[in-house]
Amino acid sequence: MSDSLPAIGADLVHAALEWRPLVDALREAFVAGVTAPVRSSHEVTGAGDRLLLMPAWDGRGGLGVKIVTVFPGNRERGLSSVAALYVLMDGATGHPVALIDGEAMTLRRTGAASALASTCLSRPDSRTLLVVGTGALAPFMAAAHCAVRPIERVLVWGRRADRAARTAAALVARGLPAAAVATIDAGLREADIVTCATTSREPLVRGVQVRAGTHVDLVGAFTPDMRESDDELLARAEVFVDTRAGALKEAGDLVMPIAAGAFGRERVRAELAELCAGAHPGRRTRDEITLFKSVGTALEDLAAARLVARSQGASPQRTPGATGG
């Protein structure tokens, strides 16, 4: 390994991944396609500590893997429970090109993937966004959606009113027109777009409360035993996913109702690659409810990593005859 291999920190990652260019890069990547196996998960201790590996390669010079650790006990140590590092390699040689802060990159690419889906599924004149959840992802989801739709109001709801107020204030400080709402139902009555990023194990967004024409973006509940939506919402909505392979295996919002016989996997209308390629038209009527469920895919990480590396002059170089592995 070269001594000059750059380590690209969080500040540089955020600066490199502006919303519009990142959304465009993801769109191009979904159309072009990559090989991105469903992430592997490994238990490394008896205390529930896990190692996740997310590789991807595109046959055009791009190759990389995100390494994620989830150590729940870190909260007691005053440390983040999730840590991530992305290793970008040259697809022609296999040699490392850059080490990239994986947490910052994940926050950005997750928001951008939802924004990309929204360009296909939400109404173009959507004005009110409801953010459900007050965790690390919340401000990034809000900013990403605001970058692609003419949002005039950002409503924030969380289980704790004080955290919702702090999140709204932080968004205002970033220039977004945000305010906390007292109840999720109050937010749903106003929202054109709902973005939900929580670790809930019980439905939060209920179909009976969702207005006709709403676009619902579910990015939390990333394991089979987590859930942010109820069966009625799935029954009312046109359902789309980032990838069928990932969402139908890992997303509790789909896995649980399928197991209970309340939802059929054939009712997933399209995945994000099909929307980007125009194989499915996305939203077809003004009044239909659309739902996008994502669990993340290594395709997004690779596309984002290449943007980051390019910004630092460390982009992989394809050589003649390279196959990308």
HELIX and SHEET records of a PDB file:
HELIX    1   1 ALA A   10  ALA A   16  1                                   7    
HELIX    2   2 TRP A   19  ALA A   32  1                                  14    
HELIX    3   3 PRO A   72  ARG A   77  5                                   6    
HELIX    4   4 GLY A  102  LEU A  121  1                                  20    
HELIX    5   5 ALA A  138  VAL A  148  1                                  11    
HELIX    6   6 ALA A  161  ALA A  173  1                                  13    
HELIX    7   7 ILE A  184  GLU A  190  1                                   7    
HELIX    8   8 GLY A  207  GLN A  209  5                                   3    
HELIX    9   9 ASP A  231  ARG A  236  1                                   6    
HELIX   10  10 ARG A  244  GLU A  250  1                                   7    
HELIX   11  11 GLY A  252  ALA A  259  1                                   8    
HELIX   12  12 ARG A  265  ARG A  267  5                                   3    
HELIX   13  13 LEU A  272  ALA A  277  1                                   6    
HELIX   14  14 ALA A  298  SER A  311  1                                  14    
SHEET    1   A 6 ALA A   7  ILE A   8  0                                        
SHEET    2   A 6 PRO A  96  ASP A 101  1                                        
SHEET    3   A 6 VAL A  82  ASP A  90 -1                                        
SHEET    4   A 6 GLY A  62  VAL A  70 -1                                        
SHEET    5   A 6 ARG A  50  TRP A  57 -1                                        
SHEET    6   A 6 SER A  40  GLU A  43 -1                                        
SHEET    1   B 8 ALA A 178  ALA A 180  0                                        
SHEET    2   B 8 ARG A 153  TRP A 157  1                                        
SHEET    3   B 8 THR A 128  VAL A 132  1                                        
SHEET    4   B 8 ILE A 193  CYS A 196  1                                        
SHEET    5   B 8 HIS A 215  LEU A 218  1                                        
SHEET    6   B 8 ILE A 289  LYS A 293  1                                        
SHEET    7   B 8 ALA A 237  VAL A 241  1                                        
SHEET    8   B 8 VAL A 268  GLU A 271  1                                        
END                                                                             
